[in-house]
Amino acid sequence: MSLSKVGGILSAGLTGINYPVKTVEYLVVAGGGGGSWNLGGGGGAGGLLTATGYAVTVGSSITVTIGAGGAGSSDSYQAVGSNGGNSVFGSITATGGGYGGSYFLNGNSGGSGGGGGGNNSASNPTGGSGTSGQGYAGGLAYGNTTGGSGGGGGGAGSVGGTAGSFLGGVGGAGLASSISGSQVFYAGGGGGSSGGSTTTNPAYGNSGGGNGAFTTNLGTTGRANTGGGGTSGMNSGSGPSLLSGNAGGSGIVIIRYPSYLAPATSTTGSPETYVTGPWRVYSFVASGTITF
């Protein structure tokens, strides 16, 4: 019988021997916040939680919930989007991202906070707060009679950017994880909308967050399965009115552990299941359960 070293642990090199799973590594990302009406702030990214050593009980079903991205607002005065949905793995809950602030309105709190809403006066609404250990606050808006702009949504890695004249705040940075077997960035904030009829400078979202609206550009939604924040619309002085907000991106739950350990005995929700290097991986983009 040969011995091989997998993940720093000596294991028997015999086909068919599977040891029970006792602990796993996880990444839980909530849905990103939606964008709001007219010059609004970017949506905050969904909260992100990741750790090793999470204890599981053999034969016990564990619930997995995938948070939906928050809806974008309607095209009506000071309408706001909605926060993203929470994502859950057992006792671990990541909080949905806060929606971006609408015209004159502050961003909402969440896993990461939404950016403040731009306006046509000297008012500078603030971004919403993030959740400790999950994400950062949204950025400050800029108020001006010609170039008011929205603040960037917060991300899992940094606060949302502060807006300026004719320039929305950039989305807060997300965080990289290789739990899936390759490096992917998750939970980036959405860019704020850039005011003024002549601006051509989009405020970029980060790590799956949507890019902010500018002149005749509608802005973009947060990327699915990364928890990215959505972006708001804007009212172009010389072009069409593009006032509706954009939705945030949905969340994700990824679980892995050494591949020499026993596979899950059952799953629901159709997770993607594979072995990469020394790891067995379960990636959920829809809600379900897993039993080890």
Secondary structure, DSSP 8 states (H G I E B T S, - for coil): --EEEETTEEEE--TT--B---EEEEEEE-------SSS--------EEEEEEEE--TT-EEEEE---------SSTT--------EEETTEEE--------TT-----SSS------BSSS---------TTT-------BB-TTT-B------SSS-----BTTB-------EEE-TTSS-EEE-------B-SSS--------TT-----BTTB------TTTT------EE-SSS-EE---------EEEEEEETTB---SEEES--EEEEETTEEEEEESS-EEEE-
